[in-house]
Amino acid sequence: MNYDNLIIKNKDGYVSYIGKNLRSYVLKQNLEEPFGYGADQIRSGDVILFYVDNLEKLSRKVRAELERLCEIKIEEIGSMVAVCAYMDENTNNIVKNLDENAADNVETVLLDTIYRGIPIGIKRTQSAVEFRANRQYVTLENNDSPILAVIISGTGFKFFRACSEDEFTGIFESGSFDECWDERLLRYENCLDADIIDGTWIEALKQSETLGESIIQSRNQMWCVRRNAIPEEWGNMKIWEVLDEKTLLDSADSYTDIYARINEEQHKLEYEGGYTFGLWGNDEKISRIRFLLRKAAVTNTTILLTGESGTGKTYLAKEIHKGSKRQNEIFVHVNCAAIPYQLIESELFGYESGAFTGAKKGGKAGYFQMAEGGTIFLDEITELPLSLQGKLLEVLQNRTYFRVGGEKKQYANVRLIAATNRDLKGLVREGKFREDLFYRINVFPIQLPPLRHRMDCFYSIVRNLLPEICDRLEVEQQVLSTAALKKMEEYGWPGNIRELENVLEKACILSDGNMIMPGDLEFSTELYMRDEIEDCDRMIMEKESESALKPLKAMREEFEKRAIEKVLASCNGSKVRAAEILGIGKTSLFEKIKKYNICDTQDREREDRDDDY
C-alpha cells in the first residue's frame, strides 16, 4: 500500500493523515492555518517576513544575507522583525529593531501593517511567534533557532520555517526550498474534514463508503477514490486509497475496470461540453489541446495561442489563468492592436512623472505592473512595433523593465500568454517580428483549429452554445432541426466560433417556435464558401511544406486556376456554362484558360460546339 496516496480518518472522525501525492488536490486552498507547503521557488515580488530573536548570535554569513535582502545595515545586538519584497528595488522594506528589555512572557504585537496591499501582523508570545498575512496565520516555535522566516505570494503562504543558519543561507542561495509538512497539526480538534478537505472530495469519500469506489474530477484531473478494508485491531479508523489517471495507466493490468470507468466519465464530460478549459467537443484536435493545456496551465511557462480570428483565443487565455496557480490573482487582457502606436510603450510599462508632455503628476502604472503576481494576456502581439519588441524580450528573459522616463529597474512577477491570428514565422522571415522574441514566446504553442475543420463534432458545439444563448436572451430554449444543422454544416464559417454564436443568437430571435429552421439562419456569405475556403486551406498547407510561401499574387492565380479547372470538370468541359457559373464573360474565361494553360487538344476541338450552344 502506497501511503503517499492515502487519506486516513481516526476513530473520532478527524482527518489524521493525507498522503503527499494528494495534498495539493485534496486540501482547500488558502487554509486559515496551513499544515505545510510544497516544494517551490522564491520569485521576484514574493514578500519575506523575518524574526530574529538574538542578533548577537548571527554568523557573519547570515548577517550579510539579511542585509542584502533588507538593503540595510543590521544591528549587532537585540532582536528584530523585517518585511521585504524579494528582488524589488522599488518597494521600501520594513526593518524594526525590538526593545531587548521587553518581557518575553507577555504577548506582544511586533508589527501590524499593510505591505504591498497585504495585511501583515507579527505577534510574539513566550515561546513562539505568530505570523499573519491576509486571513492566514502560522505559529513558529522559537526554540533557539537563529531565524524564523516566512515567505508569502499573492496566493498565500508558500514557506514558513524556524531555520538554522545553514538552512537559511541555502534557501536564498539556491532560490528554492523543499516540501515541509507538519502531520501533528492534522490531529488538532478543528481538523474535521469539512474544515480542511475540498467539498468534492468529501462527497467522494462518502460515496465510496456505500459503493466501494467513486470516480471524480478535481483540478483538471480524474481520480478514483476507493474505501480500503482495515484490520480489526485498528478499531474504527477509515482509510481511502486515491489513484490518479497516471497511476491507473501505469498499472492498467491491475486496474482495468477502474481505468475503463475513468475513460468513460472523461469522455462523457468532454462530449457534453468539456470539463477542461471550456473547449467543446471530443474530436482528436480538441482532445490534444486539452492534454497540452492540462500540462502547461499549472506551470508558469509562456503560452502562445495561434489560430484564425474568432477561434476563442481570448476565452481560452482566461481559462488557462483560472486553471493556473495564479488563479486568485489578476488577469490583465491587453489588445495590442487597439492601443495607439505612440502610446503603447507607456501603456504597457507605465511612465514616471514628467516623462513627457501631458504625463500625469506622480506617473502612471503600466499593464505589467497592474498584472503583478497574476497573468498578462497580450492579444495580437504581432502589432507591437519592432522598437518595443526588444523591451518585451527583456521582460521575458530577466523579468525586468524600465518605466518610460524611469531610471530604476522594475521587476515583473507575471505569467505571459500571447496570441495572434497571423503567421509569426512568415513575419520573422520578412523582418517584421524579432526572431529572438519569437523563440522566447513560442515556448509552448497551441494552435486552435478553425471551426470548418471540426465538422465531426459540430452538433456537440451547437448543443452547448444554444442553452447559454437562450438564457442570455431570456427566450424559450431552442432546438436545432436536422435541415438547419445540414445547412450550417455546409457553410464555411470564416468567423469561426464568434460567427457561430452570432448566427445562433439571431436564429433564436427569428424562430417562431422552439425549433430553429433553415429559414431562421442568415449567413454573411454564400453557402459554397466552405468548399472554397477548404481548397485555399489545402493550397496554403501544401505551400507551407515548401521552403517559403509564394507571393500573394502567385497564390491567388493558382487558386483561380484550380477553381476554373473544378468548374470546367463539373460542366463536362463546356466553357459557356463554366463562364456563367463563375460569373465572368466568355472572353475573360478564354483568356484565363490560355494564361493558365488549362485546355488540351480535345478542349480546343470542343470550342466550335460551345459557339453553337
C-alpha positions as CSV (number, residue, x, y, z in Angstrom):
1,M,0.0,0.0,0.0
2,N,1.4,3.4,-1.0
3,Y,1.0,5.8,1.9
4,D,1.5,8.8,-0.4
5,N,-2.0,8.0,-1.9
6,L,-3.9,7.6,1.4
7,I,-6.5,9.6,3.3
8,I,-6.9,8.4,6.9
9,K,-9.6,9.5,9.5
10,N,-9.2,8.4,13.1
11,K,-11.8,6.8,15.3
12,D,-13.0,10.3,16.5
13,G,-13.8,11.3,12.9
14,Y,-10.9,13.7,12.4
15,V,-8.5,13.6,9.5
16,S,-5.2,12.3,10.8
17,Y,-3.3,11.8,7.5
18,I,-3.2,13.0,3.9
19,G,-0.6,11.5,1.6
20,K,1.8,13.9,0.0
21,N,0.6,13.0,-3.6
22,L,-2.8,14.3,-2.7
23,R,-2.3,17.4,-0.6
24,S,-2.4,20.0,-3.4
25,Y,-5.6,18.4,-4.7
26,V,-7.5,17.4,-1.6
27,L,-6.8,20.4,0.7
28,K,-8.9,23.5,0.5
29,Q,-6.9,26.4,-0.9
30,N,-5.8,29.2,1.4
31,L,-6.4,27.4,4.7
32,E,-6.6,29.7,7.7
33,E,-3.8,27.7,9.3
34,P,-1.7,25.9,6.7
35,F,-0.3,22.5,7.6
36,G,2.7,22.8,5.3
37,Y,3.8,23.7,1.8
38,G,5.1,22.1,-1.4
39,A,8.5,22.4,-2.9
40,D,8.8,25.7,-4.8
41,Q,11.0,28.6,-5.8
42,I,11.3,32.1,-4.5
43,R,10.2,34.6,-7.1
44,S,10.6,38.3,-7.7
45,G,7.9,40.1,-5.7
46,D,7.4,37.5,-3.1
47,V,7.1,39.0,0.4
48,I,9.5,37.7,3.0
49,L,9.0,38.1,6.8
50,F,11.8,37.6,9.3
51,Y,12.1,37.4,13.1
52,V,15.5,37.2,14.7
53,D,15.5,36.7,18.5
54,N,19.2,37.3,19.1
55,L,21.1,39.3,16.6
56,E,24.3,38.8,18.5
57,K,24.4,35.1,17.7
58,L,24.2,35.6,13.9
59,S,27.2,34.4,11.9
60,R,28.8,36.9,9.5
61,K,27.4,35.0,6.5
62,V,23.8,35.1,7.7
63,R,24.1,38.7,8.7
64,A,25.4,39.6,5.2
65,E,22.5,37.7,3.7
66,L,19.9,39.5,5.8
67,E,21.5,42.9,5.0
68,R,21.3,42.0,1.3
69,L,17.6,41.1,1.5
70,C,16.7,44.0,3.7
71,E,19.0,46.5,2.0
72,I,20.0,48.0,5.3
73,K,22.7,47.6,7.9
74,I,21.6,45.1,10.6
75,E,22.2,45.9,14.3
76,E,24.6,43.6,16.2
77,I,22.6,43.3,19.4
78,G,18.9,42.9,20.3
79,S,16.2,41.4,18.2
80,M,14.4,42.4,15.0
81,V,11.5,41.9,12.6
82,A,11.7,42.7,8.9
83,V,9.4,42.6,5.9
84,C,10.8,42.9,2.4
85,A,9.9,42.2,-1.3
86,Y,12.3,39.8,-2.9
87,M,14.3,41.4,-5.8
88,D,12.2,44.5,-5.9
89,E,14.2,47.7,-5.6
90,N,11.1,49.9,-5.8
91,T,9.3,48.7,-2.6
92,N,10.5,50.1,0.7
93,N,11.5,47.4,3.2
94,I,10.4,47.5,6.8
95,V,13.0,46.8,9.5
96,K,12.1,47.2,13.1
97,N,14.6,46.8,16.0
98,L,12.9,45.5,19.1
99,D,13.2,46.6,22.7
100,E,15.6,44.0,24.2
101,N,14.1,44.7,27.6
102,A,10.6,43.6,26.6
103,A,9.2,40.8,28.8
104,D,9.3,37.5,26.9
105,N,6.3,36.1,28.8
106,V,4.0,38.8,27.7
107,E,2.1,38.6,24.4
108,T,3.5,41.5,22.3
109,V,2.4,42.8,18.8
110,L,5.7,43.4,17.0
111,L,4.2,44.5,13.7
112,D,0.8,45.4,12.3
113,T,0.8,47.0,8.8
114,I,-0.2,46.7,5.2
115,Y,2.6,45.9,2.8
116,R,2.2,45.7,-1.0
117,G,-1.6,45.6,-0.3
118,I,-1.3,42.6,2.1
119,P,-2.3,43.0,5.8
120,I,0.6,41.7,7.8
121,G,0.9,41.1,11.5
122,I,3.7,39.6,13.7
123,K,3.0,38.7,17.3
124,R,5.4,37.2,19.9
125,T,4.4,35.1,22.9
126,Q,6.5,33.4,25.5
127,S,8.0,30.7,23.2
128,A,6.5,31.3,19.8
129,V,5.9,33.9,17.1
130,E,2.7,34.2,15.1
131,F,2.9,35.5,11.5
132,R,-0.4,36.7,9.9
133,A,-1.0,37.6,6.2
134,N,-4.4,38.3,4.8
135,R,-6.6,35.7,6.6
136,Q,-3.9,33.1,7.2
137,Y,-1.6,32.6,10.1
138,V,1.2,30.3,11.1
139,T,2.8,29.9,14.5
140,L,6.6,29.1,14.7
141,E,8.2,28.0,17.9
142,N,11.2,30.0,18.9
143,N,13.4,27.0,20.0
144,D,16.8,28.7,19.8
145,S,16.5,28.8,16.0
146,P,18.5,31.8,14.8
147,I,15.8,32.9,12.3
148,L,12.1,32.5,11.9
149,A,11.3,33.1,8.2
150,V,8.0,33.2,6.3
151,I,7.5,33.7,2.5
152,I,4.2,34.7,1.0
153,S,3.0,35.3,-2.5
154,G,-0.3,36.6,-3.9
155,T,-1.9,33.2,-3.4
156,G,-0.9,32.9,0.3
157,F,1.8,31.3,2.4
158,K,4.4,29.4,0.4
159,F,7.1,28.9,3.0
160,F,7.4,29.1,6.8
161,R,10.2,27.6,8.9
162,A,12.3,28.1,12.1
163,C,15.6,28.0,10.2
164,S,19.1,27.0,11.1
165,E,21.9,29.2,9.7
166,D,22.9,26.8,7.0
167,E,19.3,26.2,6.0
168,F,18.5,29.9,5.8
169,T,21.5,30.8,3.6
170,G,20.9,27.6,1.5
171,I,17.4,28.7,0.7
172,F,18.3,32.1,-0.6
173,E,21.5,30.9,-2.4
174,S,19.5,28.3,-4.3
175,G,16.3,30.3,-4.6
176,S,14.3,27.2,-3.9
177,F,13.1,25.0,-1.0
178,D,11.8,21.5,-0.4
179,E,8.3,20.4,0.8
180,C,7.6,20.7,4.5
181,W,4.6,19.1,6.2
182,D,3.5,19.0,9.9
183,E,1.3,16.0,10.3
184,R,0.8,16.8,14.0
185,L,-1.4,19.7,13.1
186,L,-3.9,17.4,11.5
187,R,-4.7,15.9,14.9
188,Y,-6.0,19.1,16.3
189,E,-9.7,19.1,17.1
190,N,-10.5,21.7,14.4
191,C,-9.4,19.4,11.6
192,L,-12.7,17.9,10.7
193,D,-12.9,17.0,7.0
194,A,-15.3,19.9,6.3
195,D,-12.6,22.4,7.6
196,I,-9.7,21.2,5.5
197,I,-10.9,19.0,2.6
198,D,-12.4,20.3,-0.6
199,G,-16.2,19.6,-0.8
200,T,-15.7,17.5,-4.0
201,W,-13.5,15.1,-2.0
202,I,-15.8,14.9,1.0
203,E,-18.6,13.7,-1.4
204,A,-16.3,11.2,-3.0
205,L,-15.3,9.8,0.4
206,K,-19.0,9.4,1.4
207,Q,-20.0,7.8,-1.9
208,S,-17.1,5.3,-1.7
209,E,-18.3,4.2,1.7
210,T,-21.5,2.8,0.2
211,L,-20.4,2.0,-3.4
212,G,-16.8,0.9,-2.6
213,E,-15.3,3.4,-5.0
214,S,-16.0,6.7,-6.7
215,I,-14.8,8.4,-9.8
216,I,-14.4,12.2,-9.6
217,Q,-12.7,15.1,-11.4
218,S,-10.7,17.6,-9.4
219,R,-8.4,20.4,-10.5
220,N,-8.2,19.2,-14.1
221,Q,-7.6,15.5,-13.3
222,M,-9.7,12.4,-13.0
223,W,-9.4,10.3,-9.8
224,C,-10.6,7.0,-8.4
225,V,-11.4,7.0,-4.6
226,R,-11.5,3.5,-3.0
227,R,-12.5,2.6,0.5
228,N,-9.9,0.1,1.9
229,A,-10.6,-2.7,4.4
230,I,-8.6,-2.5,7.6
231,P,-7.6,-5.0,10.3
232,E,-10.0,-5.3,13.2
233,E,-7.3,-4.2,15.7
234,W,-7.2,-0.8,14.0
235,G,-10.6,0.0,15.5
236,N,-12.9,2.5,13.8
237,M,-10.3,4.1,11.6
238,K,-11.2,4.7,8.0
239,I,-8.7,4.5,5.1
240,W,-9.2,5.6,1.5
241,E,-6.8,5.0,-1.4
242,V,-6.8,7.6,-4.1
243,L,-5.5,6.8,-7.5
244,D,-4.9,9.3,-10.3
245,E,-5.0,8.7,-14.1
246,K,-1.3,8.2,-14.4
247,T,-1.1,5.6,-11.6
248,L,-4.0,3.7,-13.2
249,L,-2.4,3.9,-16.6
250,D,0.9,2.6,-15.3
251,S,-0.8,-0.3,-13.7
252,A,-3.5,-0.9,-16.3
253,D,-3.5,-4.7,-15.8
254,S,-4.4,-4.3,-12.1
255,Y,-7.0,-1.6,-12.6
256,T,-8.6,-2.4,-16.0
257,D,-12.2,-1.9,-14.9
258,I,-11.5,1.4,-13.0
259,Y,-9.4,2.8,-15.8
260,A,-12.3,2.0,-18.3
261,R,-14.7,3.8,-16.0
262,I,-12.5,6.9,-15.8
263,N,-12.2,7.0,-19.6
264,E,-16.0,6.7,-19.9
265,E,-16.6,9.5,-17.4
266,Q,-13.9,11.7,-19.0
267,H,-15.4,11.1,-22.5
268,K,-18.8,11.9,-21.2
269,L,-17.7,15.2,-19.7
270,E,-15.8,16.2,-22.8
271,Y,-18.6,15.3,-25.1
272,E,-21.1,17.3,-23.1
273,G,-19.1,20.5,-23.3
274,G,-15.8,19.7,-21.9
275,Y,-14.8,20.0,-18.2
276,T,-11.4,21.4,-19.0
277,F,-10.8,24.9,-20.4
278,G,-14.3,25.3,-21.8
279,L,-13.4,23.6,-25.1
280,W,-16.4,21.9,-26.7
281,G,-16.3,18.6,-28.5
282,N,-14.3,15.4,-28.3
283,D,-12.6,15.4,-31.6
284,E,-8.9,14.5,-31.8
285,K,-7.7,18.1,-32.2
286,I,-9.5,19.4,-29.2
287,S,-8.6,16.4,-27.0
288,R,-4.9,17.0,-27.9
289,I,-5.3,20.7,-26.9
290,R,-6.9,19.7,-23.6
291,F,-4.0,17.4,-22.9
292,L,-1.4,20.1,-23.6
293,L,-3.2,22.7,-21.5
294,R,-3.5,20.4,-18.5
295,K,0.3,20.1,-18.6
296,A,1.1,23.7,-19.2
297,A,-1.6,25.7,-17.3
298,V,-0.4,24.7,-13.8
299,T,3.2,25.9,-14.6
300,N,4.5,29.5,-15.2
301,T,5.6,28.8,-18.8
302,T,4.8,31.2,-21.5
303,I,1.9,30.1,-23.8
304,L,1.4,31.2,-27.4
305,L,-2.1,30.8,-28.8
306,T,-2.4,30.9,-32.6
307,G,-5.4,30.5,-34.9
308,E,-7.8,32.4,-37.0
309,S,-9.9,35.3,-35.6
310,G,-12.9,34.0,-33.7
311,T,-11.5,30.6,-32.7
312,G,-11.6,31.5,-28.9
313,K,-8.1,32.6,-28.1
314,T,-9.2,35.3,-25.6
315,Y,-11.6,32.9,-23.9
316,L,-9.0,30.2,-23.7
317,A,-6.4,32.6,-22.2
318,K,-8.9,33.3,-19.3
319,E,-9.5,29.6,-18.8
320,I,-5.7,29.0,-18.6
321,H,-5.5,31.6,-15.9
322,K,-8.3,30.0,-14.0
323,G,-6.5,26.7,-14.1
324,S,-3.2,28.1,-13.0
325,K,-1.5,28.7,-9.7
326,R,-2.2,32.4,-10.2
327,Q,-6.0,31.9,-10.4
328,N,-6.6,34.1,-7.4
329,E,-4.6,36.9,-8.8
330,I,-5.5,39.5,-11.5
331,F,-5.9,38.7,-15.2
332,V,-5.0,41.6,-17.5
333,H,-6.1,41.5,-21.1
334,V,-4.2,43.8,-23.5
335,N,-5.3,44.2,-27.1
336,C,-2.1,45.4,-28.7
337,A,-3.9,46.4,-31.9
338,A,-6.3,48.7,-30.0
339,I,-3.5,50.9,-28.4
340,P,-2.3,53.9,-30.5
341,Y,1.3,53.3,-31.8
342,Q,2.7,56.3,-29.9
343,L,1.2,55.3,-26.5
344,I,1.8,51.5,-26.5
345,E,5.1,51.7,-24.5
346,S,3.7,53.9,-21.7
347,E,0.5,51.8,-21.6
348,L,2.4,48.5,-21.2
349,F,5.2,49.6,-18.9
350,G,3.9,52.8,-17.3
351,Y,5.7,56.2,-17.0
352,E,7.3,58.4,-14.4
353,S,6.1,61.9,-13.5
354,G,7.2,64.4,-16.2
355,A,8.3,61.7,-18.6
356,F,6.6,63.6,-21.5
357,T,4.3,66.5,-22.2
358,G,0.9,65.7,-20.6
359,A,2.2,63.0,-18.3
360,K,0.2,62.7,-15.1
361,K,1.8,64.0,-11.9
362,G,3.2,61.1,-10.0
363,G,3.4,58.9,-13.1
364,K,1.2,56.0,-14.1
365,A,1.3,52.2,-13.6
366,G,1.5,50.1,-16.8
367,Y,-0.3,46.9,-17.6
368,F,2.7,44.8,-16.5
369,Q,2.6,46.5,-13.0
370,M,-1.1,46.0,-12.8
371,A,-0.7,42.3,-13.5
372,E,1.8,41.8,-10.7
373,G,1.5,38.3,-9.4
374,G,-1.1,37.3,-12.0
375,T,-1.3,36.8,-15.7
376,I,-1.0,39.3,-18.6
377,F,-2.5,38.3,-21.9
378,L,-1.0,40.1,-25.0
379,D,-3.6,39.7,-27.7
380,E,-2.4,40.4,-31.3
381,I,1.2,40.5,-30.1
382,T,2.3,40.9,-33.8
383,E,1.0,44.5,-33.6
384,L,3.9,45.5,-31.3
385,P,6.4,47.8,-33.0
386,L,9.9,46.4,-33.5
387,S,11.3,49.1,-31.3
388,L,9.2,47.8,-28.4
389,Q,9.7,44.1,-29.0
390,G,13.2,44.3,-27.6
391,K,11.9,45.7,-24.3
392,L,9.3,42.9,-24.1
393,L,12.2,40.4,-24.7
394,E,14.0,41.9,-21.7
395,V,10.9,41.3,-19.5
396,L,10.7,37.7,-20.6
397,Q,14.4,37.0,-20.2
398,N,15.2,38.9,-17.0
399,R,11.8,39.8,-15.6
400,T,12.9,43.5,-15.5
401,Y,11.9,46.6,-17.4
402,F,12.1,50.4,-17.1
403,R,9.1,52.7,-17.0
404,V,9.1,55.5,-19.6
405,G,11.4,58.2,-18.3
406,G,12.4,56.0,-15.4
407,E,15.9,55.1,-14.1
408,K,15.2,52.3,-11.7
409,K,14.6,48.8,-12.8
410,Q,11.1,47.4,-12.2
411,Y,10.6,43.6,-11.6
412,A,7.8,41.8,-13.3
413,N,6.3,38.8,-11.5
414,V,3.8,37.9,-14.2
415,R,2.8,34.9,-16.4
416,L,2.6,35.8,-20.1
417,I,0.1,34.4,-22.5
418,A,0.4,35.8,-26.1
419,A,-2.0,35.4,-29.1
420,T,-2.0,36.2,-32.8
421,N,-4.0,35.3,-35.9
422,R,-1.1,36.0,-38.2
423,D,1.8,33.8,-39.4
424,L,4.6,34.5,-37.0
425,K,7.2,32.6,-38.8
426,G,6.4,34.5,-42.0
427,L,6.7,37.8,-40.2
428,V,10.1,36.7,-38.8
429,R,11.3,35.9,-42.4
430,E,10.0,39.3,-43.5
431,G,11.9,41.1,-40.7
432,K,8.6,42.4,-39.2
433,F,9.0,40.4,-35.9
434,R,12.1,39.7,-33.9
435,E,13.4,36.2,-34.2
436,D,14.7,36.1,-30.6
437,L,11.3,37.3,-29.3
438,F,9.6,34.6,-31.4
439,Y,11.6,31.8,-29.8
440,R,11.0,33.3,-26.4
441,I,7.2,33.4,-26.7
442,N,7.0,30.1,-28.7
443,V,7.9,28.0,-25.7
444,F,4.5,26.3,-25.6
445,P,2.5,27.0,-28.7
446,I,-1.2,26.0,-29.0
447,Q,-2.8,26.1,-32.5
448,L,-6.6,26.4,-32.3
449,P,-8.3,24.8,-35.3
450,P,-10.9,26.7,-37.3
451,L,-14.5,25.7,-37.0
452,R,-14.7,24.4,-40.6
453,H,-12.1,21.7,-39.6
454,R,-14.3,20.5,-36.7
455,M,-17.4,19.4,-38.5
456,D,-17.3,15.9,-36.9
457,C,-18.3,17.5,-33.6
458,F,-20.2,20.5,-34.9
459,Y,-23.5,19.4,-33.4
460,S,-21.9,19.0,-30.0
461,I,-20.6,22.5,-30.2
462,V,-24.0,23.9,-31.2
463,R,-25.8,21.9,-28.5
464,N,-23.6,23.5,-25.8
465,L,-23.8,27.0,-27.2
466,L,-27.6,27.1,-27.6
467,P,-28.7,26.9,-24.0
468,E,-26.3,29.7,-23.0
469,I,-27.5,31.9,-25.8
470,C,-31.2,31.3,-24.9
471,D,-30.6,32.1,-21.3
472,R,-28.8,35.3,-22.2
473,L,-31.6,36.4,-24.5
474,E,-34.3,35.2,-22.0
475,V,-36.1,33.3,-24.7
476,E,-37.6,29.7,-24.8
477,Q,-34.9,27.0,-25.1
478,Q,-34.4,26.3,-28.8
479,V,-33.6,23.0,-30.6
480,L,-31.8,22.8,-34.0
481,S,-33.7,21.0,-36.8
482,T,-31.9,18.4,-38.9
483,A,-32.4,20.6,-42.0
484,A,-30.9,23.6,-40.2
485,L,-28.0,21.6,-39.0
486,K,-27.2,20.4,-42.5
487,K,-27.3,24.0,-43.8
488,M,-24.9,25.1,-41.1
489,E,-22.5,22.2,-41.8
490,E,-22.3,23.3,-45.5
491,Y,-21.2,26.8,-44.5
492,G,-17.6,27.7,-44.3
493,W,-17.7,29.7,-41.0
494,P,-14.9,32.3,-41.8
495,G,-15.7,34.0,-38.5
496,N,-15.4,30.7,-36.6
497,I,-17.0,30.3,-33.1
498,R,-17.6,34.0,-32.8
499,E,-19.7,34.0,-36.0
500,L,-21.5,30.8,-35.0
501,E,-22.6,32.5,-31.8
502,N,-23.9,35.5,-33.7
503,V,-25.8,33.3,-36.2
504,L,-27.4,31.2,-33.4
505,E,-28.3,34.3,-31.5
506,K,-30.1,35.8,-34.5
507,A,-31.8,32.5,-35.2
508,C,-33.1,32.3,-31.7
509,I,-34.7,35.7,-32.2
510,L,-36.2,34.9,-35.6
511,S,-37.5,31.4,-34.6
512,D,-41.3,31.3,-34.2
513,G,-41.4,28.2,-32.1
514,N,-38.8,26.3,-30.1
515,M,-37.1,24.8,-33.2
516,I,-34.7,26.6,-35.4
517,M,-35.5,26.0,-39.1
518,P,-33.2,26.7,-42.1
519,G,-35.1,29.9,-42.9
520,D,-34.1,31.3,-39.4
521,L,-30.4,31.1,-40.4
522,E,-28.8,34.1,-42.0
523,F,-25.1,34.0,-43.1
524,S,-22.8,36.8,-44.1
525,T,-21.6,35.0,-47.3
526,E,-22.8,32.3,-49.7
527,L,-23.1,28.7,-48.7
528,Y,-20.5,27.4,-51.2
529,M,-17.9,29.4,-49.3
530,R,-16.8,26.4,-47.3
531,D,-15.5,24.4,-50.3
532,E,-13.6,27.5,-51.5
533,I,-12.1,28.1,-48.0
534,E,-11.0,24.5,-47.7
535,D,-9.4,24.5,-51.1
536,C,-7.5,27.6,-50.1
537,D,-6.5,25.9,-46.8
538,R,-5.1,22.9,-48.7
539,M,-3.2,25.1,-51.0
540,I,-1.6,27.0,-48.2
541,M,-0.7,23.8,-46.3
542,E,1.0,22.5,-49.5
543,K,2.9,25.7,-49.9
544,E,4.0,25.8,-46.2
545,S,5.7,22.4,-46.7
546,E,8.0,24.1,-49.3
547,S,10.9,26.3,-48.3
548,A,8.8,29.5,-48.4
549,L,5.3,30.7,-49.5
550,K,4.8,32.3,-52.9
551,P,3.8,35.9,-53.2
552,L,0.1,36.7,-52.7
553,K,-0.4,37.3,-56.5
554,A,1.0,33.8,-57.4
555,M,-1.1,32.2,-54.7
556,R,-4.2,34.0,-56.0
557,E,-3.5,32.9,-59.5
558,E,-3.1,29.3,-58.5
559,F,-6.3,29.4,-56.6
560,E,-8.1,30.9,-59.6
561,K,-6.6,28.2,-61.9
562,R,-7.9,25.4,-59.6
563,A,-11.4,27.0,-59.4
564,I,-11.6,27.1,-63.2
565,E,-10.5,23.5,-63.6
566,K,-13.0,22.4,-61.0
567,V,-15.9,24.2,-62.6
568,L,-14.9,23.0,-66.1
569,A,-14.9,19.4,-64.9
570,S,-18.3,19.8,-63.4
571,C,-19.6,21.2,-66.8
572,N,-18.0,18.4,-68.8
573,G,-15.7,20.9,-70.3
574,S,-18.3,23.4,-71.5
575,K,-16.7,26.9,-71.3
576,V,-20.0,28.7,-71.9
577,R,-21.6,27.1,-68.9
578,A,-18.4,27.5,-66.8
579,A,-18.4,31.2,-67.6
580,E,-22.0,31.5,-66.4
581,I,-21.3,29.7,-63.2
582,L,-18.1,31.7,-62.5
583,G,-19.9,34.9,-63.2
584,I,-17.4,36.2,-65.8
585,G,-17.5,36.8,-69.6
586,K,-16.7,34.1,-72.1
587,T,-13.8,36.1,-73.5
588,S,-12.3,36.6,-70.0
589,L,-12.6,32.8,-69.3
590,F,-10.8,32.0,-72.6
591,E,-8.1,34.4,-71.7
592,K,-7.6,32.8,-68.2
593,I,-7.7,29.3,-69.8
594,K,-4.9,30.4,-72.2
595,K,-3.0,32.1,-69.4
596,Y,-3.0,29.1,-67.1
597,N,-2.6,26.6,-69.9
598,I,-5.7,24.6,-68.8
599,C,-7.0,23.4,-72.2
600,D,-5.7,20.3,-74.0
601,T,-6.3,19.4,-77.7
602,Q,-9.7,17.9,-77.1
603,D,-10.8,21.2,-75.3
604,R,-9.9,23.3,-78.4
605,E,-11.8,21.0,-80.7
606,R,-14.9,21.4,-78.4
607,E,-14.8,25.3,-78.7
608,D,-16.7,25.1,-82.0
609,R,-19.5,23.2,-80.3
610,D,-19.6,25.8,-77.5
611,D,-20.1,28.6,-80.1
612,D,-23.3,26.9,-81.2
613,Y,-24.7,26.5,-77.6
